[in-house]
């Protein structure tokens, strides 16, 4: 195998690695966004159904806190895969502040509490849209592919070392 064939093979490998990594990252971000919106919808459905069950306000609040913590974990995963803070975990503060005693005592889920769900889902969808279809292509390109550049640079360094090694000997 000649040096030029090796270089072509390694450059082809680097391009395939880049495309594969990009596809996997976008797929995982999309999956996490869908999972996040599903969890939020399930949370509010659960709150609405819980108002008719025999929970105490404290029990409902403890369950709610656990479910919100799980959603915060999904948000941190989403932000981690996107290599940026697309969704602020503080958006769940309104959910934590839902008055569970009022829900239990009146056995009713209020419209203003339902609107919180739509606000959070809208924020997630907007963040995903901005991430996927960002107008600042250079910034988006760098955020999405800084690890790919490291691979390409290390591959080129290996090629240079390989070429230098065989030229000297």
C-alpha positions as CSV (number, residue, x, y, z in Angstrom):
1,X,0.0,0.0,0.0
2,X,1.5,3.3,-1.1
3,X,1.5,6.5,1.0
4,X,-1.1,8.1,-1.2
5,X,-3.4,5.2,-0.8
6,X,-3.0,5.2,2.9
7,X,-3.7,9.0,3.1
8,X,-6.8,8.6,1.0
9,X,-8.0,5.7,3.2
10,X,-7.4,7.7,6.4
11,X,-9.1,10.8,5.0
12,X,-12.0,8.7,3.9
13,X,-12.2,7.1,7.3
14,X,-12.1,10.6,9.0
15,X,-15.0,11.8,6.8
16,X,-17.1,8.7,7.5
17,X,-16.4,9.0,11.2
18,X,-17.5,12.7,11.1
19,X,-20.7,11.8,9.3
20,X,-21.5,8.9,11.5
21,X,-20.8,10.8,14.7
22,X,-23.0,13.7,13.5
23,X,-25.9,11.4,12.6
24,X,-25.7,9.7,16.0
25,X,-25.5,13.0,17.9
26,X,-28.5,14.5,16.1
27,X,-30.5,11.2,16.5
28,X,-29.8,11.1,20.3
29,X,-30.7,14.8,20.7
30,X,-33.9,14.2,18.9
31,X,-34.7,11.1,21.0
32,X,-33.9,13.0,24.2
33,X,-36.2,15.9,23.2
34,X,-39.0,13.4,22.5
35,X,-38.4,11.6,25.8
36,X,-38.4,14.9,27.6
37,X,-41.7,16.2,26.1
38,X,-43.3,12.8,26.8
39,X,-42.1,12.9,30.5
40,X,-43.5,16.4,30.9
41,X,-46.9,15.4,29.4
42,X,-47.0,12.3,31.6
43,X,-46.1,14.4,34.7
44,X,-49.0,16.7,34.2
45,X,-51.4,13.8,33.4
46,X,-50.3,12.2,36.6
47,X,-50.8,15.4,38.6
48,X,-54.3,15.8,37.1
49,X,-55.2,12.2,38.0
50,X,-53.6,12.4,41.5
51,X,-56.1,15.1,42.5
52,X,-58.8,12.5,42.5
53,X,-56.8,9.9,44.6
54,X,-56.4,9.7,48.3
55,X,-53.0,11.4,48.5
56,X,-52.1,13.9,51.2
57,X,-50.7,17.2,50.0
58,X,-47.3,16.2,51.4
59,X,-47.3,12.8,49.7
60,X,-48.3,14.4,46.4
61,X,-45.5,17.0,46.7
62,X,-42.9,14.4,47.5
63,X,-43.9,12.3,44.4
64,X,-43.9,15.5,42.3
65,X,-40.4,16.4,43.5
66,X,-39.1,13.0,42.5
67,X,-40.7,13.2,39.1
68,X,-39.4,16.7,38.5
69,X,-35.9,15.6,39.5
70,X,-36.0,12.9,36.8
71,X,-37.0,15.5,34.3
72,X,-34.2,17.7,35.4
73,X,-31.8,14.8,34.8
74,X,-33.2,14.4,31.2
75,X,-32.7,18.2,30.7
76,X,-29.1,17.9,31.8
77,X,-28.6,15.0,29.4
78,X,-30.2,17.0,26.6
79,X,-27.9,19.9,27.3
80,X,-24.9,17.7,27.5
81,X,-25.4,16.0,24.2
82,X,-26.0,19.5,22.6
83,X,-22.8,20.8,24.2
84,X,-24.7,23.9,25.2
85,X,-27.4,25.0,27.7
86,X,-30.4,24.9,25.4
87,X,-32.9,24.4,28.1
88,X,-32.6,26.0,31.5
89,X,-33.5,23.6,34.3
90,X,-35.0,26.5,36.2
91,X,-38.0,26.2,33.8
92,X,-39.2,23.5,36.2
93,X,-39.4,25.9,39.1
94,X,-43.0,26.6,38.3
95,X,-43.8,22.9,38.4
96,X,-42.1,22.6,41.8
97,X,-44.2,25.5,43.0
98,X,-47.6,24.0,42.1
99,X,-49.8,24.2,45.2
100,X,-50.5,20.6,45.9
101,X,-52.6,21.4,48.9
102,X,-55.0,23.4,46.7
103,X,-55.2,20.6,44.2
104,X,-55.9,18.0,46.9
105,X,-58.5,20.1,48.8
106,X,-60.5,21.1,45.7
107,X,-59.8,17.8,43.9
108,X,-59.3,19.8,40.7
109,X,-56.3,20.7,38.5
110,X,-56.3,24.4,37.6
111,X,-56.0,25.8,34.1
112,X,-53.0,28.0,35.0
113,X,-51.2,24.9,36.1
114,X,-51.9,23.2,32.8
115,X,-50.5,26.2,31.0
116,X,-47.1,25.6,32.7
117,X,-46.9,22.3,30.7
118,X,-47.4,24.1,27.4
119,X,-44.8,26.8,28.3
120,X,-42.2,24.1,29.1
121,X,-42.9,22.1,26.0
122,X,-42.8,25.2,23.9
123,X,-39.4,26.1,25.4
124,X,-38.0,22.6,24.6
125,X,-39.3,22.7,21.0
126,X,-37.9,26.2,20.4
127,X,-34.5,25.2,21.8
128,X,-34.4,22.1,19.6
129,X,-35.4,24.1,16.6
130,X,-32.8,26.7,17.3
131,X,-30.1,24.0,17.8
132,X,-31.1,22.1,14.6
133,X,-31.7,25.1,12.3
134,X,-29.4,27.7,13.8
135,X,-28.6,30.7,11.6
136,X,-25.1,31.0,13.0
137,X,-23.6,28.1,11.1
138,X,-20.0,28.7,12.2
139,X,-20.8,28.6,15.9
140,X,-23.2,25.7,15.5
141,X,-20.5,23.8,13.4
142,X,-17.9,24.4,16.1
143,X,-20.2,23.3,19.0
144,X,-21.3,20.2,17.2
145,X,-17.9,19.1,15.8
146,X,-15.1,20.1,18.1
147,X,-14.5,16.5,19.0
148,X,-14.5,15.6,15.3
149,X,-11.8,18.2,14.7
150,X,-9.7,16.6,17.4
151,X,-10.0,13.2,15.6
152,X,-9.1,14.8,12.3
153,X,-6.1,16.7,13.7
154,X,-4.8,13.5,15.5
155,X,-5.3,11.5,12.2
156,X,-3.3,14.1,10.3
157,X,-0.6,14.1,13.0
158,X,-0.4,10.4,12.7
159,X,-0.1,10.7,8.9
160,X,2.7,13.2,9.2
161,X,4.5,11.0,11.7
162,X,4.0,8.0,9.5
163,X,5.4,9.9,6.5
164,X,8.3,11.2,8.4
165,X,9.1,7.8,9.9
166,X,9.2,6.1,6.5
167,X,11.1,9.0,4.8
168,X,13.8,8.8,7.4
169,X,14.3,5.1,7.3
